[in-house]
Amino acid sequence: MKRAFNISGREIVCFLLLAIIASGCQSLNAINITTTIPPNVDNIRDGSSLNKGGSVKIIGNNVNNSPTAYVTAVQDPSKKLWYLTTNLWAVQTAEGSVSMEYTGAGKLIINADLRIINGTFGGYPSIIYGRSPWSKTIASDQTAKFPMQIKQMQKLTCLTNYSLVFSKIGGNIAYDLWLTETQLPCDPSNGVEVMIWFFRNNNGPQGSFIGESIKEITINDIVTNRKFLVFVERKSPTRNWDVVTYMIDDQQAVPSGKIEIDLLDYVKSALVAIARSEELYLQGVEFGVEFTNQNQDFTFELNQFNIDQDLCP
């Protein structure tokens, strides 16, 4: 499950594109990228609603598995605000592609059309603020700062507004949060992966069911409680980190909607469940659609993605 994003309200943004070597063993060849800078960018201010900046499109397939698109500030191109990755970490035996397109007009669109030939495959096309342990890429030049120790944060509120339409999907809509023992390098060894699933279809989490957790979340601007099933997979000789998954009850799932949650609440609960320390560092926030081992035909649209980080005094 190799695998973020807050757009600040005072930055003028543009897109700087580059391809990186992604997770897995595939090398990256030429990638299909288009970019357009719209006119009248002077008034770009708040980007959390995904309606500011130039358009960009990246396409990943079994040859070019994980192209990445950076977003940088116009006034200072050295500032990396966030990035996209198709993150197809096992599609060598698949046909088709996954595209990610930021329209520049309020939407990030993920289109997946993949067919299994044989073997296994998986991916997690996602938007990332901060860093992933599977890449040297980092985008953390906005108000929220990562890596950050868990004990240094009081709250980490994330807002998403999304919709999913599919004819075939074996996967989930999820946050993926990586906790590491060291700030840098970003190494998952002996770390913790915390996933939060809002919807799933034809798949399930790793590990053993350990109980239920009732969480307060805001759905479509209404504060409510939702039941999450909690699963734990401890590290093993083939995977050297622990995994804690919060999977929303299927009867309460949210395949489309506006959701606001405190990610720190889930992280701290996960650490208690596996007796790990708040000395660990959160490397960033990732959000997208994870899928495995089935034909995929879906469209996912993200219309808002905002991160508010409150630090301890």
C-alpha positions in Angstrom: 0.0 0.0 0.0 2.6 2.4 -1.2 1.4 5.6 -1.6 -1.6 15.0 0.1 -2.7 18.8 0.2 -3.7 22.0 1.4 -3.6 25.1 -0.7 -2.9 28.3 1.2 -5.1 31.3 0.9 -2.4 33.8 0.0 -0.3 32.0 -2.6 -0.4 32.5 -6.3 0.1 29.1 -7.8 1.2 27.6 -11.0 2.2 24.2 -12.1 5.8 22.9 -12.5 5.7 19.4 -13.8 8.3 16.7 -13.5 8.5 12.9 -13.6 10.1 10.9 -10.8 11.0 7.4 -10.2 8.0 6.0 -8.4 7.6 3.2 -6.0 8.0 -0.4 -7.2 10.5 -1.6 -9.7 9.2 0.2 -12.8 11.4 2.8 -14.5 9.8 5.9 -15.7 9.9 6.8 -19.4 8.3 9.7 -21.2 4.9 10.6 -19.7 1.8 12.2 -21.1 1.5 15.7 -19.6 -0.4 18.8 -20.7 -0.3 22.1 -18.9 -2.2 25.3 -19.4 -1.8 28.6 -17.5 -5.1 30.5 -17.5 -5.4 34.2 -18.1 -6.1 36.6 -15.2 -4.2 34.8 -12.5 -3.6 38.1 -10.6 -6.5 37.5 -8.3 -5.7 34.0 -7.2 -6.0 33.8 -3.5 -7.8 30.9 -1.8 -7.0 27.6 -3.5 -8.6 25.2 -1.0 -11.7 24.9 -3.3 -9.5 23.7 -6.1 -10.5 26.5 -8.4 -7.2 28.4 -8.8 -4.2 27.9 -10.9 -3.4 26.3 -14.3 -4.7 23.0 -15.5 -2.5 19.9 -15.6 -2.9 16.2 -16.6 -0.8 13.2 -15.9 -1.4 9.7 -17.2 0.1 6.5 -15.7 0.1 3.0 -17.2 2.1 -0.3 -17.1 5.1 1.5 -18.7 5.0 4.9 -17.0 3.5 3.8 -13.7 3.7 6.8 -11.5 4.2 10.2 -13.0 4.1 13.1 -10.6 3.0 16.7 -11.0 4.3 19.4 -8.7 2.4 22.7 -7.9 4.7 25.6 -7.2 4.1 29.2 -6.2 4.4 31.8 -9.0 6.2 34.3 -6.9 8.7 31.7 -5.7 8.9 28.6 -7.9 11.1 27.0 -5.3 8.1 26.6 -3.0 6.3 23.2 -3.6 2.7 23.5 -2.5 1.5 20.0 -3.2 1.7 17.2 -5.8 -0.3 14.5 -7.6 0.8 11.0 -8.3 -1.0 8.1 -10.1 1.0 5.7 -7.9 0.4 2.6 -9.8 2.6 0.4 -7.7 1.8 -2.9 -9.3 0.3 -2.7 -12.8 2.9 -4.5 -14.8 0.2 -7.1 -15.7 -2.6 -4.7 -16.6 -3.9 -2.9 -19.7 -5.3 0.6 -19.7 -4.4 3.7 -17.8 -5.2 6.0 -14.9 -5.3 9.8 -15.5 -5.3 12.6 -13.1 -6.4 16.1 -14.3 -6.5 19.3 -12.3 -9.0 21.4 -14.4 -8.1 24.8 -13.0 -11.8 25.3 -12.5 -12.6 23.6 -9.2 -11.9 20.0 -9.8 -9.3 17.3 -9.5 -10.5 14.3 -11.7 -9.2 10.8 -11.5 -10.2 8.5 -14.3 -9.3 4.8 -14.1 -9.7 2.2 -16.9 -7.6 -0.8 -16.1 -8.0 -4.5 -17.0 -6.0 -7.3 -15.4 -4.1 -9.6 -17.8 -2.6 -11.8 -15.0 -0.9 -11.6 -11.7 -1.6 -8.9 -9.1 -1.9 -5.2 -9.4 -2.7 -2.2 -7.3 -2.5 1.5 -7.1 -3.4 4.6 -5.1 -3.8 7.7 -7.3 -3.7 10.4 -4.8 -3.0 14.0 -3.9 -0.2 14.6 -1.3 0.7 17.3 1.0 4.0 16.6 2.8 5.9 13.5 1.9 5.4 9.8 1.1 8.0 7.3 2.3 8.0 5.8 -1.1 9.4 8.9 -2.8 11.9 11.7 -2.3 9.2 14.1 -3.5 8.0 16.6 -0.8 5.5 19.5 -1.0 5.4 21.2 2.4 5.8 24.9 1.9 2.4 26.0 3.1 1.0 26.8 6.6 0.8 23.2 7.7 4.3 21.8 8.3 5.5 18.2 7.8 7.2 16.1 9.0 5.8 16.8 12.5 5.8 14.9 15.7 2.4 13.7 16.8 3.0 15.0 20.3 3.6 18.5 18.9 0.1 18.7 17.4 -3.3 19.5 19.1 -5.5 19.0 16.0 -5.2 18.2 12.3 -8.5 19.1 10.6 -9.0 18.0 7.1 -11.9 18.9 4.7 -12.6 17.0 1.5 -15.5 17.3 -0.9 -15.6 14.5 -3.5 -17.8 12.2 -5.6 -17.3 8.7 -7.1 -19.0 7.2 -10.1 -18.1 3.7 -11.2 -19.1 0.7 -13.2 -16.3 -1.4 -11.8 -14.2 -0.8 -8.8 -12.4 -3.0 -6.3 -11.0 -0.4 -3.9 -11.6 2.3 -1.3 -11.7 6.1 -0.8 -9.1 6.7 1.8 -6.6 8.9 3.7 -3.2 7.3 4.0 -1.0 8.6 6.8 2.6 7.5 7.4 4.3 7.8 10.8 8.1 7.2 11.0 10.6 7.0 13.8 12.8 9.7 12.3 12.0 13.0 10.8 14.4 12.4 8.0 15.0 10.3 6.1 11.4 9.3 5.5 11.9 5.6 6.2 8.8 3.4 6.9 10.9 0.8 8.8 9.4 0.2 12.2 6.8 2.9 11.4 3.0 3.0 11.4 0.6 3.4 8.5 -2.8 4.7 9.4 -5.6 4.5 6.8 -9.1 5.9 7.1 -11.7 4.5 4.7 -14.9 6.4 3.9 -16.1 3.9 1.3 -15.1 0.5 -0.1 -16.3 -1.9 -2.8 -15.2 -5.5 -3.3 -12.1 -5.2 -1.0 -11.2 -5.3 2.6 -8.4 -4.1 4.9 -5.3 -5.9 6.0 -5.0 -7.5 9.4 -7.3 -8.6 12.1 -10.5 -6.9 13.4 -9.8 -5.6 16.9 -13.0 -3.6 17.6 -15.3 -0.7 16.7 -14.7 3.0 17.2 -17.4 5.7 17.1 -16.0 8.9 15.6 -17.5 12.4 15.4 -17.3 13.7 11.8 -19.0 16.4 9.8 -20.8 15.2 6.7 -22.3 17.8 4.3 -22.0 20.4 7.1 -23.8 18.3 9.7 -22.0 17.0 12.7 -22.7 13.3 13.2 -21.3 10.1 14.6 -20.1 7.2 12.4 -19.0 3.7 13.3 -15.6 2.6 12.1 -14.3 -1.0 12.2 -10.7 -1.1 13.3 -8.1 -3.6 11.9 -4.5 -4.1 12.8 -1.7 -5.8 10.9 1.5 -5.9 12.8 4.9 -5.8 11.0 6.2 -9.0 9.5 9.3 -10.3 7.7 7.7 -9.1 4.4 6.5 -5.7 5.6 8.4 -3.9 8.3 5.8 -1.5 9.5 2.4 -1.7 11.4 -0.9 -0.9 9.7 -4.0 0.4 11.4 -7.1 0.8 9.3 -10.3 2.6 10.2 -13.0 1.3 7.8 -16.4 3.0 8.0 -19.3 0.7 8.5 -20.7 -0.3 5.1 -24.2 0.9 6.1 -22.8 4.4 6.8 -20.3 4.7 4.0 -19.8 8.0 2.1 -19.1 7.3 -1.7 -19.8 11.0 -2.3 -20.0 14.0 0.0 -18.3 16.7 2.0 -16.4 15.4 5.0 -14.5 17.1 7.7 -12.5 15.1 10.3 -9.7 15.5 12.8 -7.0 13.2 11.5 -5.1 13.5 14.7 -7.9 11.8 16.6 -7.5 8.7 14.4 -3.8 8.7 14.6 -3.6 8.9 18.4 -6.2 6.2 18.8 -4.2 4.0 16.4 -1.1 4.5 18.4 -2.9 3.5 21.6 -4.3 0.4 20.0 -0.8 -0.9 19.1 1.0 0.6 22.0 3.2 3.0 20.0 4.6 6.4 21.0 3.5 9.9 20.1 7.2 10.5 19.5 6.6 9.3 15.9 6.6 11.8 13.0 3.7 12.3 10.7 5.2 12.7 7.2 2.2 14.2 5.4 -1.4 13.7 4.3 -2.4 11.6 1.3 -6.0 11.3 -0.1 -7.2 9.3 -3.0 -8.6 6.0 -4.3 -6.8 2.8 -3.5 -7.5 -0.3 -5.6 -6.2 -3.9 -6.0 -6.5 -7.0 -8.1 -9.7 -6.3 -10.1 -10.7 -4.5 -13.3 -11.2 -0.8 -12.6 -13.6 1.6 -14.4 -14.3 4.7 -12.3 -14.3 8.5 -12.1 -13.4 10.2 -8.9 -13.8 14.0 -8.5 -12.3 16.1 -5.7 -13.7 19.6 -5.3 -12.2 20.6 -1.9 -9.1 19.6 0.0 -8.0 21.7 3.0 -5.7 21.0 6.0 -5.7 23.0 9.2 -2.9 22.1 11.6 -3.0 23.3 15.3 0.3 23.0 17.2 0.8 22.7 20.9 1.8 25.9 22.6 
